Amino acid sequence: MPQPTATPSLNDPRALLRHLYDVAVQRALPLHNTAAHLPQPPKGRTLVLGAGKAGGAMAQAVEALWPADAPLSGLVVTRYHHTPPRPQGLPRRIEVVEASHPVPDAAGLEAAQRILQLAEGLTADDLVLCLVSGGGSALLTLPCDGLTLEDKQRINRQLLESGAHIGEMNTVRKHLSRIKGGRLAAACAPARVVTLTISDVPGDDVSVIASGPTVADASTCAEALDILRRYGIDVPASVRAQLESGALETPKPGDPRLQGHEVQLIATPQQSLEAAAEAARRLGLNVVLLSDEIEGESREVGKVHAALARSTALGRSSLPKPCVILSGGETTVTVRPRAEGQPKGRGGRAGEFCLGLAQALGGQPGVWALAADTDGIDGVEDNAGALVTPDTLVRAGAQGLKVTDHLARNDAYGFFQPIGDLVITGPTHTNVNDFRAVLVV
């Protein structure tokens, strides 16, 4: 995982931006945030269940902090290659398995089945400690009756490529699942359920994080149907009929099976942005923290950030230089149709943001930027994001790369990789979503 770099200076904008990213990631690591939120051991046993990109690190934090003489067992699923190295001497009490993200696979299906089985037979003396983080929607996949894993994979891909925002995607996912949308918590009754969660969604809505497996769901089958229609996504006729009749409705607020349950937010995007802001101020920078809830098309969000940066660089804003503009949230990418024979583009939200930013900046002197996902993976590639510099377009042009071509085929990876401007961190073992920093000097 990234470690905060040695204190950088304005003489090295790339290192400075990377330092701010690393500080943001460190603020969200489970071991730094879990102790204050752990409940007391119960009279009965403690069962740990969970899913998400931070799942392996969250499980290790609980193992390290839970009393050695108190019973502890369970199962957590995380993304492939996202289980951190086990600290020497730390006893293994929670099983961690890995599965596919963002498109679910058979390993995630098996893990979800096992998690639901473990929830059976609990008593009121037992405690279920649920560890939930972003990515859990794909990792905890258990399709409703009438839906196959292949159906779920197709629907997931179509949602990811549609430009739907995370709330819309997870409304559909909840209603096509036997474990999301509060169903896992209902299955744990009558045990007490305490959920520790790391937020990766705008507004920290705990019913949206990983599709809220332990949280009552206010969304409806009708809303899920409307979203499917809006984006032209088909489901089998039997599933559509269940949605139309309300047979796939989720546990709602006030459901007695969920009474007395607790949810604790142990890390949020805002906390990470504030940590980066404080680090920037220590370096003598003025800071504008726009929001941790920014949504919209990634390339368009990039253009808005470019406009703010240009006005500041040209002395037309009230913000004095040197400064850094910080933002977070979860933008979206609508995948454009490909021409026949055109290779599929590679990249994710952060890279597409950087393409839009670079295009709109047009080589503006004095502006550098970094955009990266705090989990260390932008989409499905091996990079966390990318960097933009005043000479990005010049260096790309020298290699025959045109930003318009790469935007047309959603190919941020293919643009930034040849010029050495990918940000590669490896899995960070946490996830508080997008991090963006635009430096103006």
MOFENFEN-V633089 format. One record per backbone hydrogen bond with DSSP energy under -1.0 kcal/mol. NH is the residue of the N-H (numbers start at 1). CO is the residue of the C=O. Records with the same first field share a line. If there is no record, write none. Layout:
BEGIN
NH: CO + CO
END
This chain:
BEGIN
12: 9
16: 12
17: 13
18: 14
19: 15
20: 16
21: 17
22: 18
23: 19
24: 20
25: 21
26: 22
27: 23
28: 25
29: 26
32: 29
33: 30
34: 30
37: 34
38: 35
44: 125
47: 127
48: 73
49: 129
50: 75
51: 131
52: 77
53: 134
55: 52
58: 54
59: 55
60: 56
61: 57
62: 58
63: 59
64: 60
65: 61
66: 62
70: 67
73: 46
75: 48
76: 95
77: 50
78: 97
80: 99
82: 79
90: 87
95: 74
97: 76
99: 78
109: 105
110: 106
111: 107
112: 108
113: 109
114: 110
115: 111
116: 112
117: 113
118: 114
119: 115
120: 117
126: 123
127: 45
128: 192
129: 47
130: 194
131: 49
132: 196
133: 51
136: 133
139: 135
140: 136
144: 176
147: 144
152: 148
153: 149
154: 150
155: 151
156: 152
157: 153
158: 154
159: 155
160: 156
161: 157
169: 165
170: 166
171: 167
172: 168
173: 169
174: 170
175: 171
176: 172
177: 174
178: 142
181: 211
182: 212
183: 180
184: 179 + 213
185: 213
186: 182
187: 183
191: 188
192: 126
194: 128
195: 262
196: 130
197: 264
198: 132
199: 267
204: 201
208: 205
209: 205
211: 208
212: 209
215: 212
217: 251
224: 220
225: 221
226: 222
227: 223
228: 224
229: 225
230: 226
231: 227
232: 229
233: 228
240: 236
241: 237
242: 238
243: 239
244: 240
245: 241
247: 242
249: 246
255: 252
258: 255
259: 256
261: 258
262: 193
264: 195
266: 197
272: 268
273: 269
274: 270
275: 271
276: 272
277: 273
278: 274
279: 275
280: 276
281: 277
282: 278
284: 281
285: 280
286: 322
288: 324
290: 326
294: 328
298: 332
301: 297
302: 298
303: 299
304: 300
305: 301
306: 302
307: 303
308: 304
309: 305
310: 306
311: 307
312: 308
313: 309
314: 310
315: 312
316: 311
323: 440
324: 286
325: 438
326: 288
327: 436
328: 291
330: 294
332: 296
335: 161
342: 339
352: 348
353: 349
354: 350
355: 351
356: 352
357: 353
358: 354
359: 355
360: 356
361: 357
362: 358
367: 364
368: 439
369: 388
370: 437
371: 386
372: 435
373: 384
374: 433
376: 373
378: 383
381: 378
384: 423
385: 423
386: 371
387: 421
388: 369
392: 389
395: 391
396: 392
397: 393
398: 394
399: 396
400: 397
401: 396
406: 402
407: 403
408: 404
409: 405
410: 407
411: 406
413: 346
416: 412
417: 413
420: 417
421: 416
423: 385
428: 375
434: 329
435: 372
436: 327
437: 370
438: 325
439: 368
440: 323
441: 366
END
